[in-house]
Amino acid sequence: MSFATSSAGHAKAFITARVLTGARGFSVPVYIAAFFIAFFVIAAVEPKLLQTHDPLALSLMSPLKAPSTAHWLGTDQSGRDLYSRIVAGTGQSLSIGLGATALSLSIALILGVTAGLSGGWIDNVLSRLFDALFALPTLFLALLFVSLLGTSVSTLIIAVGLGTSPGYARMVRVQVLRVKATGYVEAARALGHSPRGILFKHILPNAISPLATMFTLGIGQAIIWASGLSFLGLGVAPPSSEWGALLNAGRNYVIYAWWLEVMPGIAIATFALSVTVIGQYVQQRLEGRIELP
């Protein structure tokens, strides 16, 4: 094999590797996930840019039409364009996911840090509480809160946020305990740093850094839980186009119009998978497992 042929082969392999890993260290799945997240963000902020029909326009002449060039994802039982309704419901679904995750992590941060720093009986009581609530299924806790508060967007946010907070609180507590036992915290105490300074300069910044990853991953999880509640009829009421509400509205027609269940389900799965990929990438960056050139 000549030197020119060998060099050409190495160059081709290098170019292929750069294409697969991305020009700046990103992988192809990260690019794809970022594309879908950008699409959903645009749909949430300016849905009319992406809609092909009025999502609320009824058409008695075209109910339950299969996907076609006229209606990309088909129509529902009232003749409304399903694609446009999914786009219209993106903002509400993402608001529920963001709100529920923010509430959940806020509660987890307060209780987890309190348990980790206090120790003694306070830590024991909160730890047992976290364990007891974590042992219950998240959906069960969310159902309990919905039954007490009623059904609305705000209720979904509160129910999902409260239902998912015990697991996050346990994680925060473990992180605080881990950081408290590190050498640099012990050194700060030995040097006479104030407890307040140690808390805000050493413990909190290092203990809550994983929350960035938790927040990213939690958004997709919260949307799935909220959609599950809506599918059970405990979410946003019709004619809302929130993704779970679309699943609930289409379940009576699944035998005749499969797209009413499949298409909103694909939207939910795509968003959840995309934020998971981005969350894992953020986690790898924070842990130093990925370095940009």
Secondary structure, 3 states (H helix, E strand, C coil): CCHHHHHHHHHHHHHHHHHHHCCCCCCHHHHHHHHHHHHHHHHHHCHHHCCCCCCCCCCCCCCCCCCCCCCCCCECCCCCEHHHHHHHHHHHHHHHHHHHHHHHHHHHHHHHHHHHHHCHHHHHHHHHHHHHHHHCCHHHHHHHHHHHHCCCHHHHHHHHHHHHHHHHHHHHHHHHHHHHCCHHHHHHHHCCCCHHHHHHHHHHHHHCCCHHHHHHHHHHHHHHHHHHHHHCCCCCCCCCCCHHHHHHHHHHHCCCCCHHHHHHHHHHHHHHHHHHHHHHHHHHHHCCCCCCC
